[in-house]
Amino acid sequence: MATAAELRARRDALTAQRSSGVARVSYDGKTVDYRSVAEIDRAIEALDREIATAEGRRIVRQLRVTTAKGL
């Protein structure tokens, strides 16, 4: 398994690539081609989860909806 530093380097490369609009990323002598921005976003989210796991923490995402009738 990759270290947290290696995963962060991959994430930084993806983030830079996403903002540049280029669909090809190279790191550690490897090249990856992406088809769309959505695919890049999914890869970044996956790396975020891997980084959190490598650092021993969890990513918790919650959405709370509160409604009232106004009475």
N, C-alpha and C positions, 0 to 999 in steps of 0.2 A: 504494500500500500504506500502511496505517496505521502510525503510529509506535508504539514500544514504550509510550510514556506513554498514548496513546489506547487501546491494547489493554488496558493495566492498568486504565484507568478502566472499560472495558466489563466486565472480569473482576470488578472490585470491585462493580459494579452487579449482576451476576449472583449473586455470592456473597451479597450482602445480600438480594437477592430470594429466593434459595433458603432462607435461614434464616428469612425472614419468612413463607414459605408462600404468597406471592402469585405468580400465574402471569403477570404482566405486568411488563416492564422498559422504562424509558424512559431514553435517553441521547442527547445531541446532537440533541434534537428528534425522535428516532425512537422508535417503540414496537414492541416485539416481544412476542408472546404465545407461551407455552410450554404444552405439553400435560401434561407430567409432570416429576417431579423427575429421572428418568433422562435426559430430554432436556436439562434444564438442566446436569446433570453432564457430558454429552457436549459441550455448548457450552463449558463451563469448560475441559475437557480440550483442546478444539480451540484455545481462546484461549491456553492454556499453551504449546502447540506453536508458535503464531504468535509469541508473545512471545519464546520461546527462539530462534526463527529470526531475529527482528528484532534480537536481542542478539548473534547470531552464535554461539550455543551449541546443543548437541543435548541432548534429554532421553533418557537411557539408562535403561531399566527392565529389570532382570534378575531372574530367579527361579532360584535354584540349589537343587536337591534333592540331599541326601546321605543315603544309606542304608547300613546295615550289618546283617549277620546276627547280630551280637553274639558272634562266636566269638573 
